[in-house]
Amino acid sequence: MRKVVVLLALLAVVFAGRVSAAGNGGGLGIGIILGEPTGIAVKVSKIHGAIAWSTAGNWLHVHGDYVLYQNTNLISEFPLYIGVGAKVGIGSGVGLGVRVPIGLEYKFSDAPLDIFFEVVPGLGILPGIGFGVDGGIGIRYYF
């Protein structure tokens, strides 16, 4: 298990190092997410992810999502987004699941920051089938 955690951390560092800085919305955004799970949030264009700790399950939670739809007409200052992704949980065993994030995001016009709120229904596939809901609020700084 320790080797898996180290490998995931190395992949995150390599991936982050290959992203060019393009300002708010186009570059690399790194911050925190508080909720279930709580940890480090990352965003690059339409790809959102996190390496976090699940307080409910007492396990390391890694997820990546792709934003399929973003609507800026509904609430102009807070675009709605919907995506699909995967999550891996590492604890006493390994878990795998599918996520469907639904969230609101606010991008500051005068600072390279955004804040977001999301609710994420999901389906656990391994070690067994099960439904759950994650969610949180976070902030990211763009390089």
Contacts in CASP RR format, 6 or more apart in sequence:
PFRMAT RR
TARGET T0000
AUTHOR 0000-0000-0000
METHOD contacts of the structure
MODEL  1
MRKVVVLLALLAVVFAGRVSAAGNGGGLGIGIILGEPTGIAVKVSKIHGA
IAWSTAGNWLHVHGDYVLYQNTNLISEFPLYIGVGAKVGIGSGVGLGVRV
PIGLEYKFSDAPLDIFFEVVPGLGILPGIGFGVDGGIGIRYYF
1 90 0 8 1.000
1 91 0 8 1.000
1 93 0 8 1.000
4 90 0 8 1.000
4 94 0 8 1.000
5 60 0 8 1.000
5 90 0 8 1.000
8 51 0 8 1.000
8 62 0 8 1.000
9 51 0 8 1.000
12 42 0 8 1.000
12 51 0 8 1.000
16 28 0 8 1.000
16 30 0 8 1.000
16 42 0 8 1.000
17 28 0 8 1.000
19 27 0 8 1.000
19 28 0 8 1.000
19 44 0 8 1.000
20 27 0 8 1.000
21 27 0 8 1.000
21 28 0 8 1.000
21 142 0 8 1.000
21 143 0 8 1.000
23 112 0 8 1.000
23 142 0 8 1.000
23 143 0 8 1.000
24 107 0 8 1.000
24 108 0 8 1.000
24 111 0 8 1.000
24 112 0 8 1.000
24 113 0 8 1.000
24 114 0 8 1.000
24 142 0 8 1.000
25 43 0 8 1.000
25 45 0 8 1.000
25 107 0 8 1.000
25 114 0 8 1.000
25 142 0 8 1.000
26 44 0 8 1.000
26 45 0 8 1.000
26 142 0 8 1.000
27 44 0 8 1.000
27 45 0 8 1.000
27 142 0 8 1.000
27 143 0 8 1.000
28 42 0 8 1.000
28 43 0 8 1.000
28 44 0 8 1.000
28 142 0 8 1.000
28 143 0 8 1.000
29 42 0 8 1.000
29 43 0 8 1.000
29 44 0 8 1.000
29 114 0 8 1.000
29 140 0 8 1.000
29 141 0 8 1.000
29 142 0 8 1.000
29 143 0 8 1.000
30 40 0 8 1.000
30 41 0 8 1.000
30 42 0 8 1.000
30 140 0 8 1.000
30 141 0 8 1.000
30 143 0 8 1.000
31 40 0 8 1.000
31 41 0 8 1.000
31 42 0 8 1.000
31 138 0 8 1.000
31 139 0 8 1.000
31 140 0 8 1.000
31 141 0 8 1.000
32 38 0 8 1.000
32 39 0 8 1.000
32 40 0 8 1.000
32 41 0 8 1.000
32 138 0 8 1.000
32 139 0 8 1.000
33 39 0 8 1.000
33 40 0 8 1.000
33 41 0 8 1.000
33 50 0 8 1.000
33 52 0 8 1.000
33 136 0 8 1.000
33 137 0 8 1.000
33 138 0 8 1.000
34 136 0 8 1.000
34 137 0 8 1.000
34 138 0 8 1.000
35 55 0 8 1.000
35 134 0 8 1.000
35 135 0 8 1.000
35 136 0 8 1.000
35 137 0 8 1.000
36 54 0 8 1.000
36 55 0 8 1.000
36 56 0 8 1.000
36 134 0 8 1.000
36 135 0 8 1.000
36 136 0 8 1.000
37 50 0 8 1.000
37 52 0 8 1.000
37 53 0 8 1.000
37 54 0 8 1.000
37 55 0 8 1.000
37 61 0 8 1.000
37 134 0 8 1.000
38 52 0 8 1.000
38 53 0 8 1.000
38 55 0 8 1.000
39 50 0 8 1.000
39 51 0 8 1.000
39 52 0 8 1.000
39 53 0 8 1.000
40 50 0 8 1.000
40 51 0 8 1.000
40 52 0 8 1.000
41 48 0 8 1.000
41 49 0 8 1.000
41 50 0 8 1.000
41 52 0 8 1.000
41 138 0 8 1.000
41 140 0 8 1.000
42 48 0 8 1.000
42 49 0 8 1.000
42 50 0 8 1.000
42 51 0 8 1.000
42 140 0 8 1.000
43 49 0 8 1.000
43 114 0 8 1.000
43 140 0 8 1.000
46 66 0 8 1.000
46 67 0 8 1.000
46 70 0 8 1.000
47 64 0 8 1.000
47 65 0 8 1.000
47 66 0 8 1.000
47 67 0 8 1.000
48 64 0 8 1.000
48 65 0 8 1.000
48 67 0 8 1.000
48 101 0 8 1.000
49 63 0 8 1.000
49 64 0 8 1.000
49 65 0 8 1.000
50 61 0 8 1.000
50 62 0 8 1.000
50 63 0 8 1.000
50 64 0 8 1.000
51 60 0 8 1.000
51 61 0 8 1.000
51 62 0 8 1.000
52 60 0 8 1.000
52 61 0 8 1.000
52 62 0 8 1.000
52 63 0 8 1.000
53 59 0 8 1.000
53 60 0 8 1.000
53 61 0 8 1.000
54 60 0 8 1.000
54 61 0 8 1.000
54 89 0 8 1.000
58 91 0 8 1.000
59 89 0 8 1.000
59 90 0 8 1.000
59 91 0 8 1.000
59 92 0 8 1.000
59 93 0 8 1.000
60 89 0 8 1.000
60 90 0 8 1.000
60 91 0 8 1.000
61 87 0 8 1.000
61 88 0 8 1.000
61 89 0 8 1.000
62 87 0 8 1.000
62 88 0 8 1.000
62 89 0 8 1.000
62 90 0 8 1.000
63 85 0 8 1.000
63 86 0 8 1.000
63 87 0 8 1.000
63 88 0 8 1.000
63 99 0 8 1.000
64 85 0 8 1.000
64 86 0 8 1.000
64 87 0 8 1.000
64 99 0 8 1.000
65 83 0 8 1.000
65 84 0 8 1.000
65 85 0 8 1.000
65 99 0 8 1.000
65 101 0 8 1.000
66 83 0 8 1.000
66 84 0 8 1.000
66 85 0 8 1.000
67 81 0 8 1.000
67 82 0 8 1.000
67 83 0 8 1.000
67 101 0 8 1.000
68 82 0 8 1.000
68 83 0 8 1.000
68 84 0 8 1.000
69 81 0 8 1.000
69 82 0 8 1.000
69 83 0 8 1.000
70 79 0 8 1.000
70 80 0 8 1.000
70 81 0 8 1.000
70 82 0 8 1.000
71 79 0 8 1.000
71 80 0 8 1.000
71 81 0 8 1.000
72 79 0 8 1.000
74 80 0 8 1.000
75 104 0 8 1.000
77 106 0 8 1.000
78 104 0 8 1.000
78 105 0 8 1.000
78 106 0 8 1.000
79 104 0 8 1.000
79 105 0 8 1.000
80 102 0 8 1.000
80 103 0 8 1.000
80 104 0 8 1.000
81 101 0 8 1.000
81 102 0 8 1.000
81 103 0 8 1.000
81 104 0 8 1.000
81 105 0 8 1.000
82 100 0 8 1.000
82 101 0 8 1.000
82 102 0 8 1.000
82 103 0 8 1.000
83 100 0 8 1.000
83 101 0 8 1.000
83 102 0 8 1.000
84 98 0 8 1.000
84 99 0 8 1.000
84 100 0 8 1.000
85 98 0 8 1.000
85 99 0 8 1.000
85 100 0 8 1.000
85 101 0 8 1.000
86 96 0 8 1.000
86 97 0 8 1.000
86 98 0 8 1.000
86 99 0 8 1.000
87 96 0 8 1.000
87 97 0 8 1.000
87 98 0 8 1.000
87 99 0 8 1.000
87 122 0 8 1.000
88 94 0 8 1.000
88 95 0 8 1.000
88 96 0 8 1.000
88 97 0 8 1.000
89 95 0 8 1.000
89 96 0 8 1.000
93 127 0 8 1.000
94 126 0 8 1.000
94 127 0 8 1.000
95 124 0 8 1.000
95 125 0 8 1.000
95 126 0 8 1.000
95 127 0 8 1.000
96 124 0 8 1.000
96 125 0 8 1.000
96 126 0 8 1.000
97 122 0 8 1.000
97 123 0 8 1.000
97 124 0 8 1.000
97 125 0 8 1.000
97 126 0 8 1.000
98 122 0 8 1.000
98 123 0 8 1.000
98 124 0 8 1.000
98 125 0 8 1.000
99 120 0 8 1.000
99 121 0 8 1.000
99 122 0 8 1.000
99 134 0 8 1.000
100 120 0 8 1.000
100 121 0 8 1.000
100 122 0 8 1.000
101 118 0 8 1.000
101 119 0 8 1.000
101 120 0 8 1.000
102 118 0 8 1.000
102 119 0 8 1.000
102 120 0 8 1.000
102 121 0 8 1.000
103 116 0 8 1.000
103 117 0 8 1.000
103 118 0 8 1.000
103 119 0 8 1.000
104 116 0 8 1.000
104 117 0 8 1.000
104 118 0 8 1.000
105 114 0 8 1.000
105 115 0 8 1.000
105 116 0 8 1.000
106 114 0 8 1.000
106 115 0 8 1.000
106 116 0 8 1.000
107 113 0 8 1.000
107 114 0 8 1.000
108 114 0 8 1.000
112 141 0 8 1.000
112 142 0 8 1.000
112 143 0 8 1.000
113 139 0 8 1.000
113 140 0 8 1.000
113 141 0 8 1.000
113 142 0 8 1.000
114 139 0 8 1.000
114 140 0 8 1.000
114 142 0 8 1.000
115 137 0 8 1.000
115 138 0 8 1.000
115 139 0 8 1.000
116 137 0 8 1.000
116 138 0 8 1.000
116 139 0 8 1.000
116 140 0 8 1.000
117 136 0 8 1.000
117 137 0 8 1.000
117 138 0 8 1.000
118 135 0 8 1.000
118 136 0 8 1.000
119 133 0 8 1.000
119 134 0 8 1.000
119 135 0 8 1.000
119 136 0 8 1.000
120 133 0 8 1.000
120 134 0 8 1.000
120 135 0 8 1.000
121 131 0 8 1.000
121 132 0 8 1.000
121 133 0 8 1.000
122 131 0 8 1.000
122 132 0 8 1.000
122 133 0 8 1.000
122 134 0 8 1.000
123 129 0 8 1.000
123 130 0 8 1.000
123 131 0 8 1.000
123 132 0 8 1.000
124 130 0 8 1.000
124 131 0 8 1.000
124 132 0 8 1.000
END
